[in-house]
Amino acid sequence: MRSLFYVACMHRTKKNRKLQSILVALALIAVSCGDATESAEGGGATDTNVSPGTGNGLEGDFVVSGSSTVFPIVQRQAEEFATIEPGVAIAVEGPGSGDGAKKFCAGEVPIANASRTFKDEEFALCEEAGIEFIELRRGIDGISVITSVDNDSIDCLSFNDLYALLSDEAIGFGSWSDANALTSEWSGTEFPNAPLDVFGPGEESGTFDSFNEIVIESVGKGKTGLDPDGRDFADIIRPDYTSSPDDNVIVEGIASSQYSIGWVGFAFASEAGEAGKAKLLNISIEDGGDCIAPTAATIASADFPIARFLYTYVNADAAANQSGVAEFVDYMLSDQGYESVSAVGYVDMPAADIEKANSLWADRTVGRSWD
């Protein structure tokens, strides 16, 4: 699991279903969900002994905020839960892991999703506000590097190549060939003299953070075969690119430019690939290394180098006292709920991780629980 160690619908309480349907539709407009893909071998839910909502006429309303990557999973679960407990109105939004963490730690939302664990400063915000949380691992994603389907010049990129194109050292690079000055120092990779149009998530996104940590920081720490003592390396993604918190907007940008490059979660990349809107690039950690395609199987095995876990944070007090919150989390962690992970295009966790997540929730274990 080498790469995994690199980082480690607003419904309101109403009795009529018409308002509930309207609010679900609004959430769906915000971000569209990925299509179903085949789940990885060895994944799938175990018998959790956690029952979903019982249909006993619960009423309540709350918002789930956070990661746009995790959004499709929880949106699907909220829609399914609404058929069991129609009196519980759930709005799901995806402004980004960071924005969701701020709302969660301010007590504005009882549940937040993240495509990484909360940062130290986010944990500190929760602690200062007296917010105790239950940290639940939800599934596995592979951050996919994508380009236009018309770009026949590039099929595989190493971490060092990505550094040369996307790190802070690449500020101002408007052509792929501009990066050749950097690659000449280590690999000799020669990129074409073609416009370099970069699209990706912004700094509010957990996908930004994960990509930065797994790829850019790894280069600077010598994990890709370069010598960090021999030269200084940047440790952040270049700021001069077209960013968006909406993965679908990123995909549209990629499709609009022949020589584009960008990165999104696997569910969005896979759907874009199937729709002919993007080409998923193979990735190697080291120059000349094995080029690995992002697939459910390679992400589950962590052979794909940019794999990462997905998380949900639950306010422990809200779970105990806010109507519908605990019952919705019960559903999320039921066998039916776990099926949503692969159904929207992500990868199921190993059985041991599923059992741990279920145990953490059953025991209401608060605080950090995962590396």
Secondary structure, DSSP 8 states (H G I E B T S, - for coil): -GGGGTT-----S-S-HHHHHHHHHHHHHHS---------TT-S-----------S---EEEEEEE-TTTHHHHHHHHHHHHHH-TTEEEEE--S-HHHHHHHHHTTS-SEEEESS---HHHHHHHHHHT--EEEEEEEEEE-EEEE-TT--S-SEEEHHHHHHHHBGGGTT--BGGGGHHHHTTTT-----SSB-EEEE--TT-HHHHHHIIIIIHHHHTTTTS--TTTS----SB-S-SEE-S-HHHHHHHHHH-TTEEEEE-HHHHHHHHHTTS-EE-EEESSTT---B---HHHHHHT-STTEEEEEEEEEHHHHHHSTTHHHHHHHHTSHHHHHHHHHTT-B---HHHHHHHHHHHHTT--B----
